[in-house]
């Protein structure tokens, strides 16, 4: 790395522009330059007098070490400042995003409020909302704002943007029907965020959260929450900045425009920031003043990352490295030197910096050796013993001053780095406790708010024997609702059908317990090579039904079928024409398979994953004696014509494993466990849908009663029997053998 000379010393490119703003570096630079000057003078006098002719030998080493020390000092100070600034910025954006995540949940909950929905229902009637109902709804909004103090307004809107009711009726709102966020909310999105000027808020800037209000499953309005954005940012800034802190923390949007600033006099709202650097710091100028700037993007919470905002920490360059006050405070609070003596800080520094003390000791030893040689050597001609003694004394004192400078610089560097580590730990601890505090505070508010629900209060006010438990349960279901709408739909339907099933068959407690034991045993039977739950799903027909629903193929495409429990991820990849059977027992079989698109185009470079049972009806993973060795399975890649060819053994019908709970279920229900003979195929190709299917052998006694319901007539392959002779690979076959040719058709990826 090419260095840049500044003030008589070479520095790394990232440090050189800042050296003049680093008092500590400048102080040591001057000390070292003075010592170099003294050393040069003593070296000249020693050579002229003959007293110390070899003192100059250590001069180059001292010069090189001085350069390394100053550059390392500058780079470490810069890294410490960057680390502290980045911690501040990261905590700022992460606290904000965590808080805004809660807002996305709030709007979803409140939009289902019973009283709100009844008011919206009334607004659709000819009479509209009466004055008493309107006042009651405003009081409801006030109750909510009292519990959730982060909102300054709550507004119910008609689909055309008219205000039906709002908490702050002093705002003169204009028509909002054309605002994009309103249209998005009316489309049924779980929540919509909007930041910017809004007619709904009288034209001022606001951070709004909106969600549809559904009445009888129809969207009949929109609820909007106005978040106290400026108050939130002031609270975050006050947490992160100490009274004497010179940093400025700002929030910016995706374009780099400042949205909030801890010190608008230095960096005003609306000011443009330079594009964020991928790493390290940047230099930015505001109002004629130069700043060190560090960027932090949101880490995200539960997949939510806000609106693409970022946080930045800025500090004036002329103050960035003046850390004396902070260091004094840290020293007053703890005995820094004692702490340094008890901590191993070597891992905090790079290799170059860690070797400086060792190199300094080497120079000191070399200088001591020169000094002792001078004392033993007689004074040169014309040189008095007094002059030689004085010269040697000055050399010794210079060596001592060099040692002190290096030791002091390294010690201060250790303290500075340790303070930076403590700063980062302090910021992370602040983030952790803030998240915990906010989370618990929000949960307490949730409890207080839902305790005010009109339906719950109405049901609980009824006599115990007359309470409408179903209405109360509906409210509780909303309260416990998951953020994942699809999961909510699945779980709601599952619970409904499961309860209907229990009621329909009048399930007894013994039967319930037997069912629990069955599921428990099914889980215990699963391991790395056997999936009893897939087997259960297969034998109940659930696997094939799921495939039919999710893998409907266009006309002409090969049908899919069950995956089965015996696929492995470690099948060997083999060349075309290979014998994949290994030593598996069975009659020889030669397979030639091609993969085509719907238009007949050959699909080259497709992965064809094949696996099968052997003549005994066993897969390799069912034979303990094989261990991890794989046979009768492989992965091949199609050639330019889209084809693969391989040798294996003829598959045979086999029973699924019956030594587990699924086998017991089949026995109890009078079903056989047999599957017709087949080969498994999984075909994957870029740009095409993945195909999981079988090729069944015909004739087979179980084609019409496959225990897992996997047979499709289009998947019955053409297994052709041949007498002994030459195989397709030219080898001599002394037994009956089979050939199988098939073309798989894959549709394009969706």
N, C-alpha and C positions, 0 to 999 in steps of 0.2 A: 504494500500500500504506500503510495507516494505521499510524503508529508509536506506540510506547508510551513515556511519559516515565519515566525511572528516574534518580534522583540528579541531577536538573537537566539531563538531556540526553535527546533522543528516540532510541529504538532500534527496530529491526525486531522484530516479534512473537516470532520464534524466538530472538532474542538477549536481549531484555529480561529474562526470568526468570533469566538466567545472568550478567548483567553484574556483580553483586556478587561472583561467584566467579571473575572474570577480573582478576587483579592487574595485568596489563599495561594493560588498558583503564582500570582505576581510576586507575592512576598517571598516564596521559596525560590523563584527564579532569580530575584535580586540577590538573595543570600548565596545561591550557588554561583552566580556570575562573579560576585565579590571574592568568593573562595577560589574560583578559577584564576582570577587576577592575582591573588596572593600566591597561589601555587606557581603561576608562571614566573613571578618575581623571584620566589625562593629557588625555583629550578634554575633560573639564569644565574643567580648568585652562587648556587651550589656548584654549577659547572665551571663558572669563572674561577672560583677559589679552589676547585678540585676537592672540595669537602664532600659534596653529594653529586657525583657525576651521573648517577643512574636514577635520580629522582623523577626525571621526565618519563621514565618507562611506564609509570602508573597514570600519567596524565590522560592518555587516550581512554583508558578504562573509566576514569572519573568523568570525563566528558560524556561518554556514551551512557553511563549510568544516570547522570544528571538529566540527560534528555529523556531517558526512559521514565524516570521518576516524575518529571513534570507532565509528560504526556499522559501517563497512567493516572496521575492526580487529576488532570483535567477531564479525562474520559470517565473516571469514577464519579467525580462531582456531578458531571452532566447526567450520568446514568441514575444517580441518587435523586436528583431533582426530577428527572423524567418519571421515575418510579413513583415518587410521592404525588406528582401531578396526575399521573394516570390512575392511581388509586382513588384520588378525589373524584375525577371525572367518571370512573367506572361505578363507584358507589352512587353517585348522583343519578346516572341514567338507570341503574338497576333498581334503586328505590322507587323512582318515578314509574317505571314499567310495572313493577310489582303492585303499586297502588292503582295504576290504570287497569290492570287485569281485574282487580276487584270491581271496578266500575262496570266492566262488561258483564259481570254476573249480576250486579245490582239491577241493571236495566231489564234484564230478562226476568228476574223475580218480580219486580214491581209491576211490570206490564201484565202480569197475571192476577193482580190484586182484585178481589171480589168486588169491592165497592167501586173501583175504577171501571171495571167492565160493566157493572150495572148502570153507571152514569153514561157510559158510551152507548149502551143499549137504549137508554132513554132519549139520547140525542138523536136517534134515528126515527123516533116516533114523531107524530104530527105535532104534539105539544112541546117537544124538546125537553131539555133539563129544566126543572123548576128551580126557583131561587133557593129553596131550602136544600135541595140536593146539591146544588152548586156550592153553597156555603159548606156543606158537609164534606164535599170532595176537597175543597181548599183546606179545610181543617185537617183532612187526611194527609194532604201534601205537607202541611206544616208539621204534623207529627213525624212524618218521614224525615224531613229536613232537620228536625230536632235530634233525631237519633243518628242520622248520617250527616254530620256537619260539613262534609266536603262539598255539598251542593248548595248553590244559591238560588236555584229555581227548579221547579218541577212543572211540566206543561203537558196537557193532554190536547192532541190535535185531531181534527177531522181529516179524512183522506184528502180533502182539497186544500189543506193547510190552515184552515181556520182554527183559532184557539178556542177550545171548548172550556178549558179551565186552566188556571196557572196559579202558582204560589205568589209570585211577584207581579201583581196586577198594575204596578206603577209603570211598567215598561210599555212603551207605545210601539207594538210590534206591527210590522208591515206584512203583506201577504207572503207566505213561505211556500206556496204551492209549487214554485219552480225550482226550489233548492234541491240539488241532486241527492243529498242525504235522505230527504223525505221520501223520494221515489224508491231509494234502495230499501228503506225500512218497510215500505208498503209491499215490497216484493217478498217479505217474510224472512229476511236475514236474521240470524240470532241476535245480532246487535250491529249498529252502525256508528262509527266515530266520525265526527266532523270538527276540525279546528280551523278557525278563521272568522272573518266578519260574517254575521248572520242577521238577516232581517228579523228573525224571531226574537233576537236579543236587542232590538233597536238599532241594529247596524254595527254594534261593537264586536270586538273579537271575543270568541268564546270556544270552549271545548265542550262539545255536546255529545251525548250518548242517546241513541234512539232505538226503539224496538216496536214492532207491530202490536196492537191491542186486538186480540181475537175474541169475538163474541159468537158463540154457537159455531165454532170452528171457522168463522169467516173473519177476515181482516177488516175491521170497522174503524180503525183509528191508529194513531201513533203516540207513544209516550216518549217524552224527551227529558233528560236530566242535564242540567248545566253545572259543570264541575268548576270548583274554585281553583282554576289553574294557577293564577298568580300567587294566591295564598300558599298553595302546595309548593311551588318553587321557592318561595321565600323561606319556608320551613326547612326544606332540604338544604338550601344554601347556609342557613344559620347553623345547622348541625355539622356541616363539613368544614366551615371556615372558623378558625380561632381568631380572637380579637386582633392579634398582631400579624395575621396571615396576609401576605401580599398577593395571593392568588386571586384570580377572577374565574369563576365557573360559569359557563354559559351553556344553554341548550340551543341546538340548531335543528332545522328541518333537513330533508334530504337534499335540498339545493344549497345548503350551507348558510341560510339566512338565520340570524340570531332570533330565537323565540323568547328567551328569558335570560337575564344576566344578573349575577350577584352584585355587580357594580355598573349600572347603566352609564355613569359618568365616564368610565373608562371604555367599556364596550357596550354601545347602546343596542337596544332591541331594533331589529331590522338590518343591522350592519352585516355585510357579507363576509363570510370566513373563507379562507383559501381551501381548496379541495384537500380532503384528509389524506395525510401520508399513510402508506401501508404500515410503516414501522417508524419508531423514533419520534423525533420532534420536528417542528417547523418554526420558522421565523415569520411573524406577521406584524404589520404596522397599522396602528390606529391613532388618528389625531397626531401624527408626527412622532409617535413613540413606538419603539420596537419591543415586541413581546415574544417570549418562548411559548409555543402552543403545542398541546398534546391532545389527541383525539381518543375517544372511547365509544364503541358501538354497544348497543344493548345486548346483554347476554341472553335475555329472554326468560320467560317464566311459563311453564306448562305449554310451550309452543307459541306463546304470545310475545311479540316483540314490539308492540306499540305501532306507531305510525311511521317508522323509519327514522325516528329522531336519533340524534347523537349528543353526547356531552363533551365539552372541551374545557380544559384547564389552561389558563393563560397567566403568565407572570411577567412583569417588565424585566427585560434582559438585564438592566442595570441593578436590579434587586434580586434576581433569581438565585445568585450564588452567595449572597450576603446572609449566611445562616448563623451568624454569631449569636443573635438573640435566642433563636431556638435551641442552639447548642448550650448556651448558658442556662436556659431553663431546664434542659434535660440533665445537665451536670448538677444543678442545684437539687433536683428531685432524687437523683441516684448517684452513687459513687461510680462514675463511668469507668475509671481506671480499674477499680476492683472488679467490675463486671467484665471488662475486657480480659482481665487476667484469668477469669473462670470460664470463658467461652472460647470455643474453637471457631474462629471466623475465617479459616482458610478457604472454605468453599464459597465465600462471598466474593472472592477476587479471582481474576484471571491468572494464568500461569506466569505471564510477564511480571505482574505486580507481586506475586508471591515470591519470585526469585530475587527481587531487589534487595531485601535485607541480607540474603546470602552473599550477593555480589558486593554489597557495601562492606561486609566483614572481610571479604577477600582483599579489597582495596586497603582496608585498615591494616591487615596483616602484611601486605606488601610494603606499605608505608613504614610500618614498624621495623621491617627487615632492613629497609633503606636507612632508617634512623640508626639502628644498631651498627650497621656497616660503617656509617659515617663516624660513629663514636670510636670504632676500633681502628679506623684508617687515620694515619698521621695527617696533620694539616699540610696543605700544599705549600709550595715555595711562595714566600711573601704573604702568607696568610697566618694571622695570629691565632693562637689557641682560643683567645677570648672571642674573636669573631666567629670561629667555627662553632664554639659552644652556643653563642647567641643564635646562630643560624639553625643549629640543630634544635634548640629550644622552640624557635618559631615554627619549624617543621612539625614538631610534636604537637604544639598547640593548634596548628592548622588541621592536623589529622583529627584531633579531638573535636574541633568545631564541625568538621565534615561528618563525623559520626553522629553528633548531636542533631545536626540538620536532618539527616536521613531518618534517624529514629523518631524525631518529632513529627516529620511529615507523614511517616507510616502510621504512627499512633493517631494523629488527627484524622487520617484517612479511615482508619478503623472506626473511630468514633462516629464520623460522618455516615459511613455505610451502616453501622449499627443503628443509628438514629433513623435512617431511611427504612430499614427493615421493621423497626418498631412502629414507624408511621404507617407502613402498609398493613401490618397486623392490626393496628388500631382502627384503620379504616374498614378492614374486613370484619372485625368484631362489631363495629358500628352498624355495618350493613346487616349482619346476622341478627343482632338484637332489635334493629328497627323492623326487619321483616317479621320476627316473632311478635313484637309488640303490636304491630299493625294487624297481623293476622288474628291475634286474640281479641283485639279491640273490635275488629269487624265481626267476629263471631258473636261477641257479646251484643253488638248492635243488632245482628240478625235475630238473636233470641228475643230481644226486647221488642223488635218490630213485629215479628210474627205472632207474638203474644197478643198483639192488638188486632189481629185479623178478625173481621166481623163475623165470618162464618164459624170460626172456632169458638168465639165468645158466645155466639147464638146457640150452637150445639151444646156447649158446656152449661149454658144457663137452663137447659131443659131438664126435667126430671130424669133420673138415671135410666129408667126403663123406656123412655120415649126419645132418647137421643138418636139423631140421624147419623149413625157411625159412617155411612158411606160418604156423606158430604164432608165430614171431618177428614176422612181418609184421603179424599181427593185433594184437599188443601195440603195435607202432610206429604202427599206424593209430589206436589209442586215444590214444596220446601226442600225435599231430598233429591230433587231432580238433578241428573248429571248434565254436564256441559255438552257431552257428546249426544247430539240429537238422534243419531242412528242407534247408539247403544240404548238410549232411553226408549226408542220405539221397540227394539228387540226385547228388552227386559219387560216392558209393559205387556207385550203380547205373550211372552213366555209365562209370566205370572198368571195372566188371565186364563190361558188355555190349561195351565197346570192345575189351577184351582178348579176349573170346570171339570177336568179329568178326575180329580179327587172326589168331587161331589157326584159325578156320574157313576163311578164304580163303588162309591161309598167305602173308600179305603179305610181299612182297620189299622190300629196302631201296630199290630204285629206285621202286617203287610208293609206299612211304612218303614218299619225297622229293617225288614228283609230287603227292601229296596235300597236303603242306605248302605247295608252290608254289601249288597251286590256292587254298587258303585265304588265302595272302598276297595273291594277285592279286585275290581277292574283296574283301578289305579295302581295297586300293588303288583299287578302282573306285567305292567309296562316296564321296559328297560331299553337299553341302547339299540337293541335289534328286534324288539317286538313292541307293537303299539296296540294294546288290547282295546283301547277306546275307538281306534279306527276300525278294528275288527267288529266291535259292537255296532258302530255306525253303518258298516257295510251290511251286516246281517239284518239290520232293521230297515234297510232300503233307504236310509237317510243320505248316504254318500251319493248314490245314483240320482236321487231326487235333487240334491244340491248341484250336481254336475249338469243335470238336465236344465235347471233354472239358470245357471250361470255360464254354461258353455253351449248354448244353442248354436248350431253350425248352419251356415247357408247351404242351400241345396248343392250337392256335389262334393261337399267337404267330408272328410272322414269323421265318424262319430267318436266321441270321447266315452270313456268308462272309468271304473274305479281305479284309484291309485294302488290300493292294497297296502298291507303292513310290512312288506319285506324289501322295499327299496332301500339301498344304502348310498351314501355319498362317496364311497371310496372304490367304486367299480374301476377296474383298470382301463385305460385308454389304449386301444389296439389298432393295428393297421388293417386295411381292407383285406379280406380273405383269411383272416386269422381264425384259429380254432378257439372259440371262447369257452367251450365246455370244460377244457382241462381234462381231469380224470373223472368227470361226472359220469355215472352209469347211464346207458341208454343207447338206442339205435342212432346211427349218424343221421344228421339232417343238414342240408345246405340251404341257406336263406339268401335270397336276392330281393332287396327292398329299395324302392325309389320314392323320392319325396318331390311332389309337384305343387305348384300353386293352382288356384282355381282356373286360371287361364291356360294351364298346361305347362307353364314355364318350369324347367328343372331348378331346384333349390340347392345350390352348391354350398358347401361348408356348414351344413346343418349338423348339429350334434344329435346322434341317435343312441339313446340309452336303452339297453336291452337287458332283461333279467328273466329267469324262469326257474321252475322246479325241475328236478332230474327224474329219472325213470322210477324212483321210489316215491315220488311225490314230495320231495323235501328240497327246500332252498338251502343254499350253503350256510346261511346264518342259523339254520335249524340243526346243523351238525356240529356239536361241540368239538369233535376231534379235528375239525379244520381250523379251529382258532380264528385268527384274523385273515386267513387265506381265502381269497374269493375265487369262485368258479361259476360257470354258467351265467355270467353277467359281464357286461363290457360297455364301453362307450366308443362309438365309431363316428367318423366324420364323412359326410357325403362327398363324392368326387364331383367333377365338373358337370356330369350328367345328372347329378342329384341322387346318386345311388350308393348303396353299401352292400357288401356281401360278406358272409361269414359262415363258419361251420359250427354246429352245436349238436345237441341231442334232441330227439323227439320228445316234446313235453307229454305228460300223462296227467289224467285226472287225479286230484288229491283232495283230502279233507282238510279244512282249515283246522288250526289247533283247537283241540277240545279239552285240553287239560286246565283250562281257566274258566272264569265265570261265564264267558260267552258260550263255551261248549255245554256247560250245565244248563244254560237257558235253552239251547237247541234241544237237548234231551227232554227238558221239561215241557217243551211245546210240540214235541213229536216231529221235529224237522231234521233232515239229514244235513251233514256238514260238508258236502262235496261241492267242489268246483270243477267244471269241465276243463280239459287240457287247454293250455293257452300259453302264448308268449306275451310278455309285457313290453311295451314300447313307450318311451317318452322322447318326443322330438322337439328340439328347440332350434329356431332359426331367426336371425335378425330380420325384423320387419314383418314377421308372421306370428300368428297365435301359437302358443305352445300346445302340443297335443299329447294327452295321456290316454293310452288305449291298449287293447289286447288284440291278438289274432287267435281265435279259437279253432280247435281241431275238430274236423267232422269226418266220420261219425264219432259221437260221444254220448253216453247215456244221460249226461247231466246238462246237456245244452238247454233243455226246457225247464230246468229246476235249479239253476245256479243259486247257491246259498246266499250270495251277495247281490243277486239280481243284476249282474253285470253284462249279460249276453245281449248283443244286438245282432240281428241277422246280417247286417252289412259287415260285421266284424268276424264272420266265420271264414277262415282262410282256406286256400286251396292246397292242402297238404297232399302231395302226390307220392305214392309208394313206388319204389324201383327195386328190381332184383339185384343181386350182387353184380358188381361190375366196376366201371370207372365213375368216380364222383365228379362233381362239377369242377373240382380243383385239380383233376387229373390223377388223383390217387386211386389205388386199387382198394375196393371195398368188398370184403368177403361175406357181408351180411346184407340183409334187406336195408335199404336206406331211403330217406325221404328228401324231397325238395319242396320249397315254399317260395313263391314269388308273389309280391304284393306291391301296390302303389298307394302311398298315403297322400291325401290332398289336404293342404293347409290353407286356410283363408288369411288374408292380410291382417296385421295387427290393427286393433281398433284405435 
